[in-house]
Amino acid sequence: MGLNTGWLLLIVPGLIWGASFLFIAEGLRSVAPNGLTFLRIVIGFVTLAMFPASRNPVARKDWGKVGWLGLLWFAFPLSMFPFASSASPQHSPAC
């Protein structure tokens, strides 16, 4: 892996991650925090649906564990950023 590839692998995810805060701030101008969370989840679902290799079957006995993991590590944090930004715009991560 060359030097340019390493920098690209560092910069591109950073831009994507940083842009999410800008999109939260802009999205809150027209959508409620719950709606913004729903849109973010739908966009992620549609993006992953375009890559069939990203899906693996989950054993039925693990569905409950995966559900809790999804709530705690995904849905809860995705909800908290828009709520925090709407409650205190001057402390928004996008500012």
C-alpha positions in Angstrom: 0.0 0.0 0.0 1.5 3.3 -1.1 1.6 6.5 0.8 -1.2 8.0 -1.3 -3.5 5.0 -0.7 -2.9 5.3 3.1 -3.8 9.0 3.1 -6.9 8.2 1.0 -8.0 5.5 3.4 -7.7 8.0 6.3 -9.3 11.1 4.6 -12.3 9.5 2.9 -13.9 8.0 6.0 -13.1 11.1 7.9 -14.9 13.2 5.4 -17.9 10.9 5.4 -18.0 10.8 9.2 -17.6 14.6 9.5 -20.2 15.3 6.8 -22.8 13.4 8.8 -22.8 16.2 11.4 -23.4 18.8 8.7 -26.3 16.7 7.3 -27.8 16.5 10.8 -27.7 20.2 11.2 -29.2 20.8 7.8 -31.8 18.0 8.2 -33.0 19.4 11.5 -34.2 22.5 9.7 -36.9 20.5 7.9 -37.3 17.2 9.8 -37.9 16.4 13.4 -35.2 14.4 15.3 -37.2 11.2 15.1 -37.7 11.6 11.4 -34.0 12.3 10.9 -33.0 9.2 12.8 -35.4 7.2 10.6 -34.0 8.7 7.4 -30.5 7.9 8.5 -31.4 4.3 9.2 -33.2 4.0 5.8 -30.3 5.5 3.9 -27.9 3.0 5.7 -30.2 0.1 4.9 -30.5 1.1 1.2 -26.7 1.5 1.0 -26.0 -1.9 2.5 -28.7 -3.5 0.3 -26.7 -2.6 -2.7 -23.9 -4.9 -1.5 -25.2 -8.5 -1.2 -21.9 -9.7 0.2 -22.4 -7.5 3.3 -25.3 -9.8 4.4 -24.8 -13.0 6.3 -27.5 -15.1 7.8 -28.0 -14.8 11.6 -28.9 -17.9 13.5 -32.4 -17.7 15.0 -31.1 -18.2 18.5 -29.0 -15.0 18.1 -31.9 -12.7 16.9 -32.6 -11.3 20.3 -28.9 -10.5 21.0 -28.5 -8.9 17.6 -31.7 -6.9 18.2 -30.4 -5.5 21.5 -27.0 -4.8 19.9 -28.7 -2.9 17.1 -30.7 -0.8 19.6 -27.8 0.0 21.9 -25.0 0.5 19.4 -27.0 1.9 16.5 -30.5 3.2 17.0 -29.8 4.9 20.4 -26.7 6.8 19.2 -28.3 7.7 15.9 -31.2 9.2 17.9 -29.1 11.1 20.4 -27.2 13.3 17.9 -30.3 14.9 16.3 -32.0 15.4 19.7 -28.9 17.0 21.1 -28.5 19.2 18.1 -32.1 20.3 18.2 -32.1 20.9 21.9 -29.0 23.1 21.9 -28.2 24.5 18.5 -25.3 26.6 19.7 -23.6 23.4 20.9 -24.4 21.4 17.8 -21.5 19.1 16.6 -22.0 20.7 13.2 -21.0 24.2 14.4 
